[in-house]
């Protein structure tokens, strides 16, 4: 499962999350790190665990709306990133 996760599962997650937070924006790219995957979007970035992406691929219906709401709340907008870089 290292770097073989399908990109379309990441895009599907973004689509689902954009129903909760439309500011997330469209997929631009992703990079793997030790903890999971950092996904860059048109408006910022969000981190996904590899297990979440695998679950979206294998059993997307098992990801609850409550889980999606929590994940959507972790989105870092470019605006937030710019403000924190000034500090």
DSSP file (Angstrom, degrees, kcal/mol; ACC not computed):
  #  RESIDUE AA STRUCTURE BP1 BP2  ACC     N-H-->O    O-->H-N    N-H-->O    O-->H-N    TCO  KAPPA ALPHA  PHI   PSI    X-CA   Y-CA   Z-CA
    1    1 A X              0   0    0      0, 0.0     4,-0.3     0, 0.0    53,-0.0   0.000 360.0 360.0 360.0   4.5    0.0    0.0    0.0
    2    2 A X        -     0   0    0      1,-0.2     3,-0.2     2,-0.1     0, 0.0   0.936 360.0 -18.8 -52.7 -82.7    3.0    2.3    0.1
    3    3 A X  S    S+     0   0    0      1,-0.1    -1,-0.2    29,-0.0    29,-0.0  -0.031 114.6  94.1-117.1  30.1    2.8    4.5   -3.0
    4    4 A X        +     0   0    0      2,-0.1     2,-0.2     3,-0.0    -1,-0.1   0.200  47.6 130.5-107.2  15.6    0.3    2.5   -5.0
    5    5 A X        -     0   0    0     -4,-0.3     2,-0.2    -3,-0.2    49,-0.1  -0.502  65.7-109.0 -71.2 135.7   -2.9    4.2   -3.8
    6    6 A X    >>  -     0   0    0     -2,-0.2     3,-1.1     1,-0.1     4,-1.0  -0.457  14.7-142.1 -71.5 131.7   -5.1    5.2   -6.8
    7    7 A X  H 3> S+     0   0    0      1,-0.3     4,-2.3    -2,-0.2     3,-0.5   0.857  99.3  63.3 -58.4 -36.8   -5.2    8.9   -7.5
    8    8 A X  H 3> S+     0   0    0      1,-0.2     4,-2.5     2,-0.2    -1,-0.3   0.804  96.7  57.2 -65.2 -25.6   -8.9    8.7   -8.3
    9    9 A X  H <> S+     0   0    0     -3,-1.1     4,-2.0     2,-0.2    -1,-0.2   0.875 107.8  48.4 -67.9 -36.0   -9.7    7.6   -4.8
   10   10 A X  H  X S+     0   0    0     -4,-1.0     4,-2.2    -3,-0.5    -2,-0.2   0.927 112.1  48.3 -65.9 -45.3   -8.1   10.8   -3.6
   11   11 A X  H  X S+     0   0    0     -4,-2.3     4,-2.3     1,-0.2    -2,-0.2   0.900 109.5  53.0 -62.6 -41.1  -10.1   12.8   -6.1
   12   12 A X  H  X S+     0   0    0     -4,-2.5     4,-2.4     1,-0.2    -1,-0.2   0.907 108.0  51.0 -61.0 -41.5  -13.3   11.1   -5.0
   13   13 A X  H  X S+     0   0    0     -4,-2.0     4,-2.8     1,-0.2    -1,-0.2   0.921 109.0  51.1 -61.0 -43.3  -12.6   12.0   -1.4
   14   14 A X  H  X S+     0   0    0     -4,-2.2     4,-2.3     2,-0.2    -2,-0.2   0.897 108.9  51.3 -61.6 -39.9  -12.1   15.6   -2.4
   15   15 A X  H  X S+     0   0    0     -4,-2.3     4,-0.7     2,-0.2    -1,-0.2   0.936 111.9  46.6 -62.2 -46.0  -15.4   15.6   -4.3
   16   16 A X  H >< S+     0   0    0     -4,-2.4     3,-0.8     1,-0.2     4,-0.5   0.911 114.2  47.8 -62.5 -42.2  -17.1   14.2   -1.2
   17   17 A X  H >X S+     0   0    0     -4,-2.8     4,-2.9     1,-0.2     3,-1.2   0.825 101.6  63.8 -69.7 -31.1  -15.4   16.7    1.1
   18   18 A X  H 3< S+     0   0    0     -4,-2.3    -1,-0.2     1,-0.3    -2,-0.2   0.719  93.5  62.7 -68.3 -18.3  -16.3   19.6   -1.2
   19   19 A X  T << S+     0   0    0     -3,-0.8    -1,-0.3    -4,-0.7     3,-0.2   0.780 112.7  36.8 -71.4 -25.9  -20.0   19.0   -0.5
   20   20 A X  T <4 S+     0   0    0     -3,-1.2     2,-0.4    -4,-0.5    -2,-0.2   0.857 136.4  18.2 -89.7 -44.2  -19.1   19.8    3.1
   21   21 A X    ><  -     0   0    0     -4,-2.9     3,-1.9     1,-0.1     4,-0.3  -0.851  63.3-171.5-133.1  95.8  -16.6   22.6    2.5
   22   22 A X  G >  S+     0   0    0     -2,-0.4     3,-0.6     1,-0.3    -4,-0.1   0.670  80.6  73.5 -62.4 -16.1  -16.8   24.1   -1.1
   23   23 A X  G 3  S+     0   0    0      1,-0.2    -1,-0.3     2,-0.1    20,-0.1   0.628  73.4  84.2 -73.3 -11.7  -13.6   26.1   -0.4
   24   24 A X  G <  S-     0   0    0     -3,-1.9    19,-1.0    -7,-0.1    -1,-0.2   0.921  79.3-170.6 -59.3 -45.4  -11.5   22.9   -0.6
   25   25 A X    <   -     0   0    0     -3,-0.6     2,-0.1    -4,-0.3    -1,-0.1  -0.163  25.4 -32.0  84.8-177.7  -11.3   23.2   -4.4
   26   26 A X        -     0   0    0      1,-0.1    16,-1.9    15,-0.1    17,-0.2  -0.380  68.1 -90.7 -82.3 153.9  -10.1   20.9   -7.2
   27   27 A X  E     +A   41   0A   0     14,-0.2    14,-0.2     1,-0.1    -1,-0.1  -0.366  42.5 167.1 -61.9 133.8   -7.2   18.4   -7.0
   28   28 A X  E     -     0   0A   0     12,-2.8     2,-0.3     1,-0.5    13,-0.2   0.602  59.3 -55.7-119.0 -28.0   -3.8   19.7   -8.0
   29   29 A X  E     -A   40   0A   0     11,-1.5    11,-2.9   -22,-0.0    -1,-0.5  -0.936  45.4-131.9 165.7 174.0   -1.5   17.0   -6.8
   30   30 A X  E     -A   39   0A   0     -2,-0.3     2,-0.3     9,-0.2     9,-0.2  -0.987   5.9-159.9-151.3 160.3   -0.3   14.9   -3.9
   31   31 A X  E     -A   38   0A   0      7,-2.1     7,-2.9    -2,-0.3     2,-0.3  -0.998  20.1-126.5-141.7 142.2    2.8   13.8   -2.1
   32   32 A X  E     +A   37   0A   0     -2,-0.3     2,-0.2     5,-0.2     5,-0.2  -0.645  29.7 170.2 -87.5 144.4    3.4   10.9    0.4
   33   33 A X        -     0   0    0      3,-2.6     3,-0.4    -2,-0.3    -2,-0.0  -0.781  52.3 -84.1-135.7-174.4    4.9   11.4    3.8
   34   34 A X  S    S+     0   0    0     -2,-0.2     3,-0.1     1,-0.2    -2,-0.0   0.842 126.5  44.5 -62.5 -33.4    5.4    9.1    6.8
   35   35 A X  S    S-     0   0    0      1,-0.1    15,-0.4    14,-0.1     2,-0.3   0.678 124.7 -79.9 -88.3 -18.7    1.9    9.9    8.1
   36   36 A X  S    S-     0   0    0     -3,-0.4    -3,-2.6    13,-0.2     2,-0.4  -0.891  71.3 -27.0 160.1-128.6   -0.1    9.6    4.9
   37   37 A X  E     -AB  32  48A   0     11,-3.2    11,-2.9    -2,-0.3     2,-0.6  -0.991  37.1-150.3-132.6 131.5   -0.7   11.8    1.9
   38   38 A X  E     -AB  31  47A   0     -7,-2.9    -7,-2.1    -2,-0.4     2,-0.5  -0.911  20.7-158.8 -98.5 122.4   -0.7   15.6    1.6
   39   39 A X  E     -AB  30  46A   0      7,-3.2     7,-2.0    -2,-0.6     2,-0.4  -0.898   3.1-151.1-108.2 124.6   -3.1   16.6   -1.1
   40   40 A X  E     -AB  29  45A   0    -11,-2.9   -12,-2.8    -2,-0.5   -11,-1.5  -0.788  18.9-177.8 -93.4 135.6   -2.8   20.0   -2.8
   41   41 A X  E >   -AB  27  44A   0      3,-3.2     3,-0.6    -2,-0.4   -14,-0.2  -0.689  45.2 -92.3-121.9 177.4   -6.0   21.6   -4.1
   42   42 A X  T 3  S+     0   0    0    -16,-1.9   -17,-0.2    -2,-0.2   -15,-0.1   0.803 126.2  31.2 -59.1 -29.3   -6.8   24.8   -5.9
   43   43 A X  T 3  S-     0   0    0    -19,-1.0    35,-3.1   -17,-0.2    36,-0.4   0.342 129.3 -53.5-116.5   6.1   -7.4   26.6   -2.6
   44   44 A X  E <   -BC  41  77A   0     -3,-0.6    -3,-3.2    33,-0.3     2,-0.3  -0.968  64.7 -67.7 161.2-143.3   -5.0   24.9   -0.1
   45   45 A X  E     -BC  40  76A   0     31,-2.4    31,-3.1    -2,-0.3     2,-0.3  -0.979  26.5-170.0-149.2 159.4   -4.1   21.5    1.2
   46   46 A X  E     -B   39   0A   0     -7,-2.0    -7,-3.2    -2,-0.3     2,-0.4  -0.990  20.1-129.5-150.0 145.9   -5.4   18.6    3.3
   47   47 A X  E     -B   38   0A   0     -2,-0.3     2,-0.4    -9,-0.2    -9,-0.2  -0.822  21.3-173.2-101.6 136.9   -3.9   15.5    4.8
   48   48 A X  E     -B   37   0A   0    -11,-2.9   -11,-3.2    -2,-0.4     2,-0.2  -0.967  23.4-124.4-122.8 143.0   -5.3   12.1    4.3
   49   49 A X     >  -     0   0    0     -2,-0.4     4,-1.7   -13,-0.2   -13,-0.2  -0.539  24.3-121.6 -76.2 153.7   -4.2    8.9    6.0
   50   50 A X  H  > S+     0   0    0    -15,-0.4     4,-2.4     1,-0.2     5,-0.2   0.864 114.3  57.3 -63.1 -34.3   -3.3    6.0    3.6
   51   51 A X  H  > S+     0   0    0      1,-0.2     4,-2.4     2,-0.2    -1,-0.2   0.862 103.1  53.2 -66.5 -34.3   -6.0    3.9    5.3
   52   52 A X  H  > S+     0   0    0      2,-0.2     4,-2.4     1,-0.2    -1,-0.2   0.922 110.3  46.8 -64.9 -43.4   -8.6    6.5    4.5
   53   53 A X  H  X S+     0   0    0     -4,-1.7     4,-1.9     2,-0.2    -2,-0.2   0.912 112.4  50.2 -64.6 -41.9   -7.7    6.5    0.8
   54   54 A X  H  X S+     0   0    0     -4,-2.4     4,-2.9     1,-0.2     5,-0.3   0.901 110.4  50.4 -62.4 -40.3   -7.7    2.7    0.8
   55   55 A X  H  X S+     0   0    0     -4,-2.4     4,-2.6     1,-0.2     7,-0.2   0.896 108.0  52.4 -65.3 -39.8  -11.1    2.7    2.5
   56   56 A X  H  X S+     0   0    0     -4,-2.4     4,-0.6     1,-0.2    -1,-0.2   0.870 114.3  44.6 -61.5 -35.9  -12.4    5.1   -0.2
   57   57 A X  H  < S+     0   0    0     -4,-1.9    -2,-0.2    -5,-0.2    -1,-0.2   0.919 125.4  29.5 -72.7 -46.1  -11.1    2.7   -2.8
   58   58 A X  H  < S+     0   0    0     -4,-2.9    -3,-0.2     1,-0.2    -2,-0.2   0.913 140.5   2.1 -84.7 -46.2  -12.4   -0.5   -1.2
   59   59 A X  H ><  +     0   0    0     -4,-2.6     3,-2.1    -5,-0.3     4,-0.3  -0.530  60.9 168.4-145.4  69.1  -15.6    0.5    0.7
   60   60 A X  G >< S+     0   0    0     -4,-0.6     3,-1.7     1,-0.3    -4,-0.1   0.808  76.9  65.6 -59.5 -29.0  -16.4    4.2    0.3
   61   61 A X  G 3  S+     0   0    0      1,-0.3    -1,-0.3    -6,-0.1    -5,-0.1   0.671  90.2  67.0 -67.8 -14.1  -19.8    3.7    1.9
   62   62 A X  G <  S+     0   0    0     -3,-2.1     2,-0.8    -7,-0.2    -1,-0.3   0.554  78.6  90.3 -83.1  -7.9  -18.1    2.9    5.2
   63   63 A X  S <  S-     0   0    0     -3,-1.7   -11,-0.0    -4,-0.3    -1,-0.0  -0.815  77.4-142.3 -89.7 113.8  -16.8    6.4    5.5
   64   64 A X     >  -     0   0    0     -2,-0.8     4,-2.3     1,-0.1     5,-0.2  -0.251  18.6-116.3 -76.4 161.3  -19.5    8.2    7.5
   65   65 A X  H  > S+     0   0    0      1,-0.2     4,-2.3     2,-0.2     5,-0.1   0.853 118.0  56.7 -62.1 -34.8  -20.7   11.8    7.0
   66   66 A X  H  > S+     0   0    0      2,-0.2     4,-2.0     1,-0.2    -1,-0.2   0.920 107.1  47.9 -63.2 -43.2  -19.4   12.5   10.5
   67   67 A X  H  > S+     0   0    0      1,-0.2     4,-2.6     2,-0.2    -2,-0.2   0.921 111.7  50.4 -62.4 -43.4  -15.9   11.3    9.6
   68   68 A X  H  X S+     0   0    0     -4,-2.3     4,-2.8     1,-0.2    -1,-0.2   0.882 108.2  52.7 -62.9 -38.2  -16.0   13.4    6.4
   69   69 A X  H  X S+     0   0    0     -4,-2.3     4,-1.4     2,-0.2    -1,-0.2   0.912 110.4  47.5 -63.4 -42.5  -17.0   16.5    8.4
   70   70 A X  H  < S+     0   0    0     -4,-2.0     4,-0.4     2,-0.2    -2,-0.2   0.925 113.6  47.6 -63.7 -45.0  -14.1   16.0   10.8
   71   71 A X  H >< S+     0   0    0     -4,-2.6     3,-1.7     1,-0.2    -2,-0.2   0.917 108.8  54.1 -63.5 -43.5  -11.7   15.5    7.8
   72   72 A X  H >< S+     0   0    0     -4,-2.8     3,-1.5     1,-0.3    -1,-0.2   0.826  99.7  62.8 -60.3 -31.5  -13.0   18.6    6.0
   73   73 A X  T 3< S+     0   0    0     -4,-1.4    -1,-0.3     1,-0.3    -2,-0.2   0.647  94.0  62.8 -70.1 -13.1  -12.4   20.7    9.1
   74   74 A X  T <  S+     0   0    0     -3,-1.7    -1,-0.3    -4,-0.4   -27,-0.2   0.438  74.2 126.0 -90.3   0.0   -8.6   19.9    8.8
   75   75 A X    <   -     0   0    0     -3,-1.5     2,-0.7    -4,-0.2   -29,-0.2  -0.357  50.5-150.4 -61.6 133.8   -8.4   21.7    5.4
   76   76 A X  E     -C   45   0A   0    -31,-3.1   -31,-2.4    -2,-0.1    -1,-0.1  -0.921  12.5-148.9-108.0 108.6   -5.7   24.4    5.3
   77   77 A X  E  >  -C   44   0A   0     -2,-0.7     4,-2.4   -33,-0.2   -33,-0.3  -0.379  22.5-118.6 -73.8 155.7   -6.7   27.2    2.9
   78   78 A X  H  > S+     0   0    0    -35,-3.1     4,-2.5     1,-0.2     5,-0.2   0.864 117.3  57.1 -59.5 -35.3   -4.0   29.1    1.0
   79   79 A X  H  > S+     0   0    0    -36,-0.4     4,-2.0     2,-0.2    -1,-0.2   0.924 107.7  46.0 -62.2 -45.3   -5.2   32.2    2.8
   80   80 A X  H  > S+     0   0    0      1,-0.2     4,-2.4     2,-0.2    -2,-0.2   0.902 112.0  52.3 -62.9 -41.5   -4.6   30.6    6.2
   81   81 A X  H  X S+     0   0    0     -4,-2.4     4,-1.6     1,-0.2    -2,-0.2   0.901 108.9  49.3 -63.2 -41.3   -1.2   29.4    5.1
   82   82 A X  H  X S+     0   0    0     -4,-2.5     4,-0.9     1,-0.2    -1,-0.2   0.900 111.3  49.6 -64.7 -40.8   -0.2   32.9    4.0
   83   83 A X  H  X S+     0   0    0     -4,-2.0     4,-0.7     1,-0.2     3,-0.5   0.901 111.3  48.2 -65.6 -40.5   -1.3   34.4    7.3
   84   84 A X  H  < S+     0   0    0     -4,-2.4     3,-0.4     1,-0.2    -1,-0.2   0.791 106.3  58.0 -72.5 -25.7    0.6   31.8    9.4
   85   85 A X  H  < S+     0   0    0     -4,-1.6    -1,-0.2     1,-0.2    -2,-0.2   0.740 100.7  57.6 -72.7 -22.9    3.7   32.4    7.3
   86   86 A X  H  <        0   0    0     -4,-0.9    -1,-0.2    -3,-0.5    -2,-0.2   0.732 360.0 360.0 -76.8 -22.7    3.7   36.1    8.2
   87   87 A X     <        0   0    0     -4,-0.7    -1,-0.2    -3,-0.4    -2,-0.1   0.488 360.0 360.0 -73.7 360.0    3.8   35.3   11.9
